[in-house]
Amino acid sequence: MVMSNLFIKRFISVLKLLRQTLTEGGYDDLMLVYIITASINEVENLKPLNSAEQENLKVLIIDEGNVKLRKKNDEYLENIHHEYFGPRERREWFRSRFGSAYGKYEGLVPEKCHAETSFGFLVAYEKDADVVLELDDDVHITEDFVEKHVENLISREGITVNAKGKWYNTMENLVLSDDSMIYPRGHPYSSETRAERYSWVERGGDCVLNMGLWLQNPDLDALTLVYHGGLNGKCDIRSDGCKREKVLVGEGTYFAVCSMNTSFKTQVIPAFYQLYMNIHGIDRFDDIWSGIFAKRIADHLGEKTCIGKPLGSHIKRSRNVFNDLRKELGGIVINERLWRIVDEAELSSKSFADCYLELSEHLSKSLNKQIKEPAYVKFMRLQTQKMRTWIKAIDKLS
């Protein structure tokens, strides 16, 4: 079990968030917010942060160490405290924290893929951040973007949705240019999860995780893009806004968590490891599955999650949709079974960290029963090993 000092650290963070809940409007200077982005591009999308003048706002850029690119990004973030962590800086960080055993922990972070953001989570956790905002470099933001994320986390407003098919389609909350039934990347394909039999309750509450939505290009999987003619990774489906600023997703109902615009309280980090991707031919499901795990645990602990504001303008770059399709196919197969395995887990612990360990054990015991393909079992066993190592890393940083 995770050591008691982890609870002391989280208790201090909760006290700070409680004070913020009692503060009218915005977030005060007591809160420490970390923005984490994995990028090999210019981060011009973050330029509006310079107008925030928020001392306790930090930006971590997980990159590949390109000096010329860093100088350009320094210009975009001239008034914001920011740090770069390329392969060399990440190795030094792991070595300084974990000594001779650093290689085991460095191995939590895959190379050259989106799941590198897990490293940023560790840094934010060690620095005792209150809120983490994960943001992709093609999501363009407004000056009040961070404030709106924090508002959704701490306000007691909102409406709650429950789904008979156990999945809520996040596209339902968007105003789309297409009237057909559209589902996000990571939403299962089984008919029961796509029936959209929802019930709504006028009940809000503070949340541990908020997924912001999108303007322009919503987050669609490669199959959907191919069907709609998006051979360059984009199609004609556009988002013009959202219907509700805060939708709480009810207990026992899942949704596709897209990390391109998602904030969360750091108490969630022990259960929000972005799974190890870009291996065995599978990628692009790190945020989806970490979201399923975190939602199951949050429900057990009586914590709430939500979607809605703020909306980021997703100005997607052209890409080969068939490359994405190859990376997603294995994940689509696993996804249909994995969420059911997670839903069946019996949890008894009282913290995100200990529940995550319980869930990893449940997955290990259930894989051979639910997933028959040896390659997929091998892939998922690697994930459960990484999940347990993740908790060891969290424990050592606490």
Secondary structure, 3 states (H helix, E strand, C coil): CCCCHHHHHHHHHHHHHHHHHCCCCCCCCCCCEEEEEECCCCCHHHHHHHHCCCCCEEEEEECCCCHHHHHHHHHHCCCCEEEEECHHHHHHHHHHHHHHHHHHHHCCCCCCCHHHHHHHHHHHHHCCCCEEEEECCCEECCCCHHHHHHHHHHCCCCEEEEECCCECCHHHHEEECCCCCCCCCCCCCCHHHHCCCEEEECCCCCCCEEEEEEEECCCCCHHHHHHCCCCCCCCCCCEEEECCCEEEECCCCECCCCCCEEEEEHHHHHHCCCCCCCECCECCCHHHHHHHHHHHHHHHHCCCEEEEEEEEEECCCCCCHHHHHHHHHHHHHHHHHHHHHHHCCCCCCCCHHHHHHHHHHHHHHHHHHHCCCHHHHHHHHHHHHHHHHHHHHHHHHC
